[in-house]
Amino acid sequence: MKQKIPKPGSAVRGSTTGRPIMALLDLVGRRWVLRILWELRGAPLTFRGLQEACGGISPSVLNQRLSDLREAALLDLVDDGYTPTPLGRELLAQFTPLTIWAEKWAKAVR
């Protein structure tokens, strides 16, 4: 049975109200989702290219995650392969400050 993608307004992991941030964290917290988004930050990748870039992801899981991310309006399939939508690119841009913060955090907990 296909698991439904988390959507704002519906109950999601950690939130019965489905607040948008909780729905987003549920979605990106699924196995391989962040890695797929991260690998697509530069240029579109074909299914095989994305599978190689992710290293170790099974074709069935990759197919499911790509389907989920397309349904969530974060990825599109274009002639060159998979690419973030404008909304997906905006989400990827939000990772930059989080990455900087994570580096500070890593130093603090060492």
N, C-alpha and C positions, 0 to 999 in steps of 0.2 A: 504494500500500500504506500502510495506516494505521500510523503509528509508535506503538509501545506507550508508555504513560506510565511514567515512572520509579517504581519501587516499592522500598521498603526490602527488603533481602535478595536483590535481583537486581542483576546488574551494571548500572551506570549510567555516564554520562560521568564520567570521573575516578576511578572506583572499581570494581574488580572484585568487591568484597565487597558492595556495595550498602548501605553504612552509611546509616542513616536521614538524617543531615544531608546526605550526598552525593546521595541520591535527591531530597531536598527542593530542594537547590540546582540539580540538573539540571532538575527540574520548573519552578521559578520562573525559571530562566535561559532558558527557551524564549521565543521572540519573542512579545510581547504579553501574556504571563501576568501579570507584575507590574502592568502597566497595567490589565488587566481587574480584578484583585483590588482595586487602588487605587480604581478608579472605583466599585466596589460597596461601599466602606467606609461610605457614608452610608445609602443607602436602596436598595431593589430597583430594578433597571432592566430594561426590556423589551429584547429583542434589538436593536430599532432604537435605543432610547435608549442602550444600551451602545455600539452602533456609532458613534453620534454623539459620545458622550463620549470615545471612544478616538480619533476622528478619523483616518481613513486606513486603518483595518483592513478588509480585504476580508471579505465575508460568509462565504466558505468558511473562511478562517482563524479568524474569530470562532467560527463553528459548531464547528470542530475543538477550539479551546481551551476553549470552554464544555463540550464533551463530556469533554475530558481532566480539567478541574477538577471536574466532577461525578463522574467515575469515581474521582478521587483523594479524594473525600469532603470537598471544600472549598467546593463550591457546590451549591445546590438551585435548582430551578425551582418557584416558587410562583405564586399567582394574579397578583401584582403584577409578576412578572418573575424575574430571577435575583438571588439573595441568598446571602451566605456562610452556610455551616453553622456550628454552634457551634465546630467545629474551625477553620473558615476565619476566623471572627471572632477566635479566639485567635491565629492566625497574623498577622492584620492588627495586632493589639495588639503583637506582637513587633516590628513595623516602627517603632514610635515611638522606642524607644531607638536603633535603627539609624539613623533619620533624624537624630536629635540628633547622633550620632557623625559621620554623613556631613557635617553642616554644619561641625563642628570640623575635619574632614579637609579640606574644601574651602578653609577659611581657611588651613590649614597649607601647602597646595600652591600657593597663589596666588603 
